[in-house]
Amino acid sequence: MWVARQFLASVAQRAQPGLFQRTPQCSLPKVELRYLQCTCCWRSRVPVVGFETLNASIVGSVPCKDDDGKPLDAYYTTEQRESILKLLNNAALPELSGVKLLRGRKSHNIVEYRTKNGPFKTLESVVNVPLLKHKSAVVVFNSILNPVKKERKVKIHLAKFIRPEVDRSWLEDAGSIVSIVCGTNKIAWAHVDRGMMVLDWQQIDCPNFLKGTYLASFYLTDVSAVVELLPDADFYIIEKSSISVQNTSLFPVMAHMRTVEAMLFALLEPRVPQPEPNIPPRVLNMMRMAVGRHFGLMVGESRTSGAQTVRRLMTESVTQKLPRINFPSELLVKHRNSFQMGSRRTGEELCDALLQAVAFYELLSESSG
């Protein structure tokens, strides 16, 4: 007991200054100022020690200015401002989406804002666009002035989306193609020329499809009726479905697709007693999954509807100077209500036929680029 008391007394003697007292030779550590950034514009900084001066105006509707009070326009030359505003006021959605930070909703907001309020007159006015504050706007402006050069895409091999493989020069010289898609009870086609103009776009019902025991004579009647209506073209591109033979539940549909496909090949390919070896086949397959990937319609291994994409293409053909594809006015009027949201989807084959034609020309261009 005595030994324990002696030990505690010695500890108390050594701890006399106390836990929170400093010896004279110790200097106070320097205070490191930290800052809070304004959540409105992310430019103004408020030191933590002066946090009590932060008032409601800093997060109000009026955007903050820099410490020197200059607006965004003051940080760019006249030529730079004109270049930035020219793109923001005239670029279509695809071009806006290529600018850093403008992919997705921001590019849509810019188009909606300038449609409602007119063109941007100053750089400072850009921060009024939803989701675009000063920090984001500066990144966007600098990206417009100094675009990042994208690496050249790897060439796409024709065999990945066209079969049988054909020499590229033949496809590039084609004046027009007819894109054909077979459904369970109809066949649709789109006739598109090399200038990306839709010349014909329609579908026909095939009442004998998937009826009874797949009688070849009935199938031949329906397919022959379609072939008689198809316009002349350099190539006929038939969609190759991606149904797996391992999916036994869809085997009847796969058998149906293969039957129609074989008949189209037989009826469309000209009968020549001795075909020249250097002349390519006129009827080709195009992989359905390749078209889906090209338009971003794939979810896993499944392809979603292309109706929304087709509606956008139809709208752009009217609103843009250089659309991806051009439609005659009569076709726009004819099909303007064919792909409405919420309605029964009776135009899926029409959608797929058009998207296949667009993908054919665009993938061909990428493969040769």
JOLIN-V193467 format. One record per helix or strand of 2 or more residues. SS is the DSSP state (H for helix, E for strand). FROM is the first residue (numbers start at 1). LEN is the number of residues. If there is no record, write none. Layout:
# JOLIN-V193467
((SS;FROM;LEN) (SS;FROM;LEN))
This chain:
# JOLIN-V193467
((H;2;13) (E;35;3) (E;45;3) (H;48;6) (H;56;4) (H;72;4) (H;78;13) (H;93;5) (H;105;13) (H;124;5) (H;134;12) (H;158;3) (E;162;2) (H;168;5) (E;176;7) (E;186;8) (E;197;9) (H;216;14) (E;235;6) (H;248;21) (E;283;5) (H;288;7) (E;298;2) (E;302;2) (H;307;13) (E;326;2) (H;329;7) (H;348;21))
